[in-house]
Every structure is written in structure tokens, then in C-alpha cells.
Amino acid sequence: MAERLIVTLDGPAGVGKTTLARRVADKLGVAYLDTGAMFRATAWKLGEGAWDLDEAELARRMEGFVFSIAGVGGATVLSLDGEPVPGDIRTETVGMWASNIATIGAVRAFQKRAQQAIGHASSLVAEGRDMGTVVFPEATCKLFLDARPEVRARRRFMQLKSLGQPCPPLEIIEAQIRARDHQDRSRAEAPLRPADDAVIVDTSDLDVDQVFERLIMEVARLAR
């Protein structure tokens, strides 16, 4: 394996990135970086409507934000300004806020700097939407997960129920996922797409164990 191992795991909402990135990080014994949580935490701290502020004001508000991680694998803890990010960031509402601010150049520039600072300090599995294309283009292993929108909606529905969180009807979740897909894939700033040298894995008809084994196989192949 490379001395400093960076594995990027990109893909759209609801494709299973979080579960799989944690497992891969556990297997490799490296830190897990949930960049979606970083966007969600930023949106949560900025508050509703932050995307309507001008970029200079947004940049000013984010100047004091400091992200850090501690631990490895699924036990990695993401903190913002010294406090672990709260479970409140996982709601669908905050997810849409995050998608809204993710279209703004000042926000993406801040996130990129914060993510690269973490990645330069240690080996990690970085989960997100532009890890392999923008943040860590030099990554050892670039992986991209995808699945049909209806499959991702069903998985998200089951995840919310298992967490005991408020759960909209399945058709509403699917509509939200399709809306986020359109916004993420069509935005001018760092649109969601696989890196040219990424390994693409369609998880629609695979269970989590099958996808995990495929990812570990690809990491072993690419990191030799």
C-alpha cells in the first residue's frame, strides 16, 4: 500500500457511500472523512436562507469555521469548532440546505481547503461528490458509486426508519433525490461526475457486502 493512502468514494445521494466508506476505512485502518457531513454542518451552522447571501458575506461567516477529525474507520469523529457535529444535520431539510450552498463558489472553496488540510495530515477514505475530481485529484484510488433513483430512495427510506428519524413518504424521498441529482449534476461549480480514472460501481442490484468486497478488491489493485 502507498505510504499515504487516499481513497475517494464519490456518488449521488442515497447510494450507500456512508456505510461503505466507513467499512472500507475500518478495513484499511485509516480515518473516514464524511465531506457530505461537512457541507451539512456548514449549512446547519449558517442557517436557512444562507444561500441568498452574497459570497463575500458567506466567506466572512465561514472564516472562523474549523473542521477536524479524530479516530479511524467508523469510529472517526467529525468536529466543527471543536464540537462533534450534531445528528440534526442528517435531516432531509438540512440535506437540501447543503445542496443549495454547494452551488456557491465561496462555500466550495472553503470546503476544499478544509478537506485538503485534513487529507494532507493523514491517510483516509474521503466520501463525497467531487473528491476524485476536485479535492483529491492525486488520490491513490478513485471510486464512484451509482444506483437507480428509485433504489436509492428505498434505501434512504429504510435508513431513516432504522434511525427513528422523521420519515417522509417514499415517493417524496424519491422526488427529493431526483431534485438533488439534477442540482448536483448540472451545477456550474464542480458538478457531480466520476473522475476520468475512477472505477464506477453500479450498486442497484448488489447488496452491501457484494459492493464492499468489490471496493476492497479495487483498492488492493490500485494501491499496489
C-alpha positions in Angstrom: 0.0 0.0 0.0 1.1 3.6 -0.6 2.7 5.4 2.4 -0.1 7.9 2.5 -3.3 6.3 1.2 -6.1 8.5 -0.1 -9.3 6.6 -1.3 -12.1 8.8 -2.7 -15.6 7.4 -2.8 -18.0 9.7 -4.8 -21.6 9.3 -5.9 -25.1 10.7 -5.6 -27.4 11.0 -2.6 -28.6 7.7 -1.2 -26.2 5.4 -3.0 -24.7 3.9 0.2 -21.5 5.9 0.4 -21.6 6.5 4.1 -22.0 2.8 5.1 -19.4 1.6 2.6 -16.8 4.4 3.2 -16.9 3.6 6.9 -16.4 -0.1 6.3 -13.6 0.4 3.8 -11.9 2.8 6.3 -12.3 0.2 9.0 -10.8 -2.5 6.8 -7.8 -0.3 5.9 -7.3 1.1 9.4 -7.5 4.8 8.2 -9.6 7.8 9.0 -13.0 8.3 7.4 -13.9 11.7 6.0 -17.6 12.4 5.5 -17.5 15.5 3.3 -21.2 15.5 2.9 -21.5 15.9 6.7 -19.1 18.9 6.4 -21.4 20.6 3.9 -24.4 19.7 6.0 -22.8 21.0 9.2 -21.8 24.2 7.4 -25.3 24.7 6.1 -26.8 23.9 9.6 -24.5 26.5 11.3 -25.1 29.2 8.6 -28.8 28.6 8.8 -31.8 28.6 6.5 -31.5 31.1 3.6 -27.7 31.4 3.8 -27.6 30.6 0.0 -29.3 34.0 -0.6 -26.4 35.9 1.0 -23.7 37.4 -1.2 -20.4 35.4 -1.5 -18.4 38.0 0.4 -20.7 37.7 3.4 -20.7 33.9 3.3 -16.9 33.9 3.2 -16.8 36.2 6.2 -19.1 34.0 8.2 -17.1 30.9 7.4 -13.7 32.4 8.2 -13.8 31.1 11.8 -15.1 27.6 10.9 -12.6 24.9 11.8 -13.2 21.2 10.9 -11.2 18.4 12.4 -11.4 14.6 12.6 -10.2 12.1 15.3 -10.1 8.3 15.2 -10.2 5.8 12.4 -12.8 3.9 10.4 -16.4 4.0 11.6 -15.2 5.5 14.9 -13.9 8.6 13.2 -15.5 11.7 14.8 -16.0 14.9 12.7 -16.0 18.1 14.7 -16.8 21.7 13.8 -15.1 24.3 16.0 -14.1 21.6 18.5 -17.6 20.1 18.9 -18.8 16.9 17.3 -21.3 17.7 14.5 -24.9 17.0 15.8 -27.3 14.4 14.5 -29.6 17.3 13.3 -27.5 17.6 10.2 -28.9 14.3 8.9 -32.4 15.5 8.2 -33.7 15.8 4.6 -34.2 19.5 5.1 -30.6 20.2 6.1 -29.6 18.0 3.2 -31.4 20.3 0.8 -29.8 23.3 2.5 -26.4 21.7 1.9 -27.2 21.1 -1.7 -28.2 24.8 -2.0 -25.0 26.2 -0.6 -22.9 23.6 -2.5 -23.7 25.6 -5.7 -21.8 28.6 -4.3 -18.2 29.1 -5.2 -17.1 30.7 -1.8 -18.6 27.7 0.0 -16.9 25.1 -2.2 -13.6 26.9 -2.0 -13.8 26.9 1.9 -14.8 23.2 1.9 -12.0 22.3 -0.5 -9.4 24.0 1.7 -10.8 22.3 4.9 -10.9 18.9 3.3 -7.4 19.1 1.8 -6.0 20.2 5.1 -7.4 17.1 6.8 -6.2 14.9 3.9 -2.7 16.2 3.9 -2.3 15.2 7.5 -3.3 11.5 7.3 -4.4 8.6 5.2 -8.2 8.5 4.8 -11.2 7.4 2.9 -12.9 10.5 1.7 -16.6 10.3 0.8 -18.4 13.0 -1.2 -19.4 14.2 -4.6 -16.2 15.7 -6.0 -13.4 14.0 -4.0 -11.8 12.4 -7.0 -12.3 15.2 -9.5 -11.6 18.4 -7.4 -10.4 17.8 -3.9 -8.0 14.9 -4.2 -7.2 14.5 -7.9 -3.9 12.8 -6.8 -5.8 10.1 -4.8 -4.4 6.6 -4.9 -7.8 5.0 -5.5 -10.8 6.8 -7.0 -14.2 5.0 -6.7 -17.6 6.2 -7.9 -20.9 4.5 -6.7 -24.2 4.9 -8.5 -27.6 3.3 -8.4 -31.1 4.0 -9.9 -33.0 6.8 -8.2 -35.8 4.5 -7.0 -33.4 2.1 -5.4 -31.6 5.0 -3.6 -35.0 6.3 -2.4 -35.9 3.0 -1.0 -32.6 2.6 0.8 -32.9 6.1 2.2 -36.4 5.4 3.4 -35.3 2.3 5.3 -32.3 4.1 6.7 -34.4 6.9 8.2 -36.8 4.4 9.7 -34.0 2.4 11.2 -32.6 5.6 12.8 -36.0 6.5 14.2 -35.9 9.8 12.4 -39.0 11.6 10.8 -39.6 9.8 7.5 -41.5 11.3 4.6 -43.4 9.0 2.2 -41.2 7.0 -0.2 -42.4 9.0 -3.2 -41.4 12.3 -1.6 -37.9 10.9 -0.8 -37.6 9.8 -4.4 -38.7 13.2 -5.7 -36.1 14.9 -3.4 -33.4 12.6 -4.6 -34.2 13.3 -8.2 -34.2 17.0 -7.5 -30.8 16.8 -5.7 -29.4 14.7 -8.6 -30.4 17.3 -11.1 -29.0 20.1 -9.0 -25.7 18.3 -8.2 -25.1 17.1 -11.7 -26.0 20.3 -13.5 -24.3 22.9 -11.3 -21.6 25.0 -12.9 -19.3 24.6 -9.9 -17.8 21.1 -9.6 -20.8 19.1 -10.9 -21.2 15.5 -9.7 -19.4 13.2 -12.1 -16.9 10.4 -12.0 -13.2 11.3 -12.4 -11.8 10.1 -15.7 -9.8 7.4 -14.0 -12.4 6.4 -11.4 -13.7 2.9 -11.1 -17.5 3.1 -11.4 -19.6 0.6 -9.5 -23.4 0.4 -10.0 -24.9 -0.9 -6.7 -28.5 -1.1 -7.9 -28.6 -4.9 -7.9 -25.8 -5.6 -5.4 -26.1 -6.0 -1.6 -23.8 -4.0 0.7 -21.4 -6.9 1.2 -21.0 -7.5 -2.5 -20.2 -3.8 -3.1 -17.8 -3.8 -0.1 -15.8 -6.8 -1.5 -15.6 -5.1 -4.9 -14.3 -1.9 -3.4 -11.7 -3.6 -1.3 -10.6 -5.6 -4.3 -10.2 -2.3 -6.3 -8.3 -0.6 -3.5 -5.9 -3.5 -3.3 -5.4 -3.5 -7.1 -4.9 0.3 -7.4 -2.7 0.7 -4.3 -0.1 -1.9 -5.2 
